[in-house]
């Protein structure tokens, strides 16, 4: 019984650690995509000063990187 309880506690702790890391990894991947697409389009990373055409190309790049 004690060993089952110990295993259960360990699995719960591992689950909590994985859940904490997952959003950070997703944020890092999303930022990497935005940096890459900014370079491909030829706009500074993080800018909001772009033309409609650049915005379309940026969105297309992001969508393509997700597939």
ChimeraX attribute file (.defattr): number of C-alpha atoms within 10 A of each C-alpha:
attribute: neighborCount
match mode: 1-to-1
recipient: residues
	/A:1	6
	/A:2	7
	/A:3	8
	/A:4	9
	/A:5	10
	/A:6	11
	/A:7	12
	/A:8	12
	/A:9	12
	/A:10	12
	/A:11	12
	/A:12	12
	/A:13	12
	/A:14	12
	/A:15	11
	/A:16	11
	/A:17	11
	/A:18	11
	/A:19	11
	/A:20	11
	/A:21	10
	/A:22	11
	/A:23	11
	/A:24	11
	/A:25	11
	/A:26	11
	/A:27	11
	/A:28	12
	/A:29	12
	/A:30	15
	/A:31	14
	/A:32	12
	/A:33	17
	/A:34	19
	/A:35	15
	/A:36	17
	/A:37	20
	/A:38	21
	/A:39	13
	/A:40	12
	/A:41	15
	/A:42	11
	/A:43	17
	/A:44	12
	/A:45	13
	/A:46	10
	/A:47	8
	/A:48	9
	/A:49	10
	/A:50	12
	/A:51	9
	/A:52	9
	/A:53	10
	/A:54	15
	/A:55	16
	/A:56	13
	/A:57	16
	/A:58	22
	/A:59	14
	/A:60	13
	/A:61	18
	/A:62	17
	/A:63	11
	/A:64	9
	/A:65	13
	/A:66	9
	/A:67	5
